[in-house]
Amino acid sequence: MALNNPAFNNPAFQDPKAVQTYPGGSQAANLGGQSQFATAQRAGTDAAAQAQLEGMYAAPSAGAVETGRMSYEDTIWKTVGLFAILLVTAAVGWVWTMAGVTPTNPNPSILPWMIGALGGFVLSLVVIFTSRKKIRPALIFGYAAFEGLFVGAISAFFEFLWPGIVVQATLATFAVVGVTLALFASGKIRASKRATKVFMIAMIGYLVFSLINIGLMLFNVPIAGGAFGLLSEKFMGIPLGVIIGVLVVIMAAYSLVLDFDSIQQGVRNGAPRQFGWLGAFGIMVTVVWLYLEILRILAIARGSN
């Protein structure tokens, strides 16, 4: 029975010379006195063990389903699935937004925009604050659907005002994501504690500025009277929104680096397979944020011309 173990295919366990010094010599080791039937039986057993070993090496490596652990491939497929949902509902949002536009009513509907934004915001908070106890893919699917509705609606609105802007923003987003992923995969860019601290400070500053800008726009303060509030104002002939927008795009790109780093750590630590949904969710949040910022930068730049 020992010969069924592949470890015993080692010549040290099969060479008769290796056991000549055993007490009793070859007779005690059942060597030299074997019948032809016993020899043939042993050869057949060796061949079966060898075939079993070769089958083990030829078999594909265990994936996330077999191991129950997080993997890069599984996370990628989850991400692709979420973006597929987003694209479908984005098409719905686009059609819904433009459905009521006629020569007599040239105003796109903002209803899908508002529904998508509110639903996506609420579900994102639920996913973030409940994932420590349990990861619910259904909630992440719902987030992708609402986020797609919002992205499609706001894209249609911007496209109505500035034709061709959606294609420009989409290509720019693909470029930033592709370059960031390539640099991370090559090891030329990595997340660091110092850079992350700077990123967090910049994020807080940007959020405070955004809240102030929204407040000034709501109260019709003259300094924020442009279409984008303070972002429409110019600094040295350049719209402030373009300057800040470029910095925000850099922040979004670094956020992608943090997402990739978190996924890498999860795979290395052998995190459960379900955590791939969180990785896909994080990437979607960052990519949508990046797309919206680029869309706004282009709108501000084209609106100022």
Buried (B, 14 or more C-beta within 10 A) or exposed (E): EEBEEBEBBEEEEEEEEEBEEEEEEBEEBEBEEBEEEEEEEBEEBBEEBEEEBEEEEEEEEEEBEEBEBBBBEBBBBBBEBBBEBBEBBBBBBBEBBBEEBEEEEEEBBEEBBEBBBEBBBEBBEBBEEEBEEEBBBEBBBBBBBBBBBBBBBBBBBBBBEBEEBBEBBBEBBEEBBEEBBEBBEEEEBEBEEEBBEEBEEBBEEBEEEBEEBEEBBEEEEEEBEBEBBBBBBEEEEEBBBBBBBBEBBEBBBBBBBBBBBBBBEBBEEEBEBBBBBBBBBBBBBBBBBBBBBBBBBBBBBBBBE
